[in-house]
């Protein structure tokens, strides 16, 4: 394809890179079909009038203002290669112009769901603590080592949030014959029932669950909504597993609930990342910690690149994108997640 006929793509996926999200073969296809301009996400406006006038796609989620968008008459889509949608651009203007805002975040759903299952099984059976005790010669053999153990099978499970991650979690839990209740105020009850889960209030999920999984995104309406009162409502000894974003909970209240012995907890996300070395949660018994690594698999990153290529090909042919998830006009500006800083 002649150079001038190839659509221009601004590459600004930091902290991710094209090498991270594309296989070598996919990256070759990208460079064959498109002109690529690598850019500092914080200075898209500084690329110059000629480049901005030609750009068809942006890979990344750089901050954009209305004036910069006015200089991009050919822009078709912004392809966000995170799991977050950040309120850093005039979405209403994008929607008015028919510019797609797309996210590849669903690639993380299965790996995070599998990690959530592993965390739940560990909290139920004390696997990590028993392994550490064995290494140190403190192991307790047989039934004596299972005094606080329980089964995930046949238990009552609550899921808070039912987007891509919630659905993936429901699938990995399906073999455990558990009763699964879901709280998600953004979804109709019929959709939840179609996924073989029981729609429930937040209070019901908290009070009737042996395991509570939190997979809700942070929005302008739910920051810190899981607080000390919420943790106090949970069954004594119940497991609380945080997989989405720390912004939805009062983290100090969760630490206090675990410290008191009322609940067990596991988390892949934290209010500060990296967490300070002197943070009390690092030494807290009954709290299983993971360094925001549940979804960060190379296989997931490479799926992003395939989705981006497939949707750009569709849009090149004046067809709607089908692989990435489109941002919704009614909810995108409510998102309050922070951008990732580490892949």
Secondary structure, DSSP 8 states (H G I E B T S, - for coil): --GGGS-EEEEE-TTS-HHHHS-HHHHHHHHHHSEEEE--GGGGGGG-HHHHHHEEEEEE-----HHHHHT-TT--EEEE-SS---S-S-HHHHHHTT-EEEE-GGGGHHHHHHHHHHHHHHHHHTHHHHHHHHHTT----GGGGGTT---STT-EEEEE--SHHHHHHHHHHGGG--EEEEE-TTS-HHHHHHTT-EE--HHHHHHS-SEEEE----BTTTTT-B-HHHHHHS-TTEEEEE-S-GGGB-HHHHHHHHHTTSEEEEES--SSSS--TT-GGGG-TTEEE--S-SS--HHHHHHHHHHHHHHHHHHHTT----SSEE--TTTGGGB-----S--
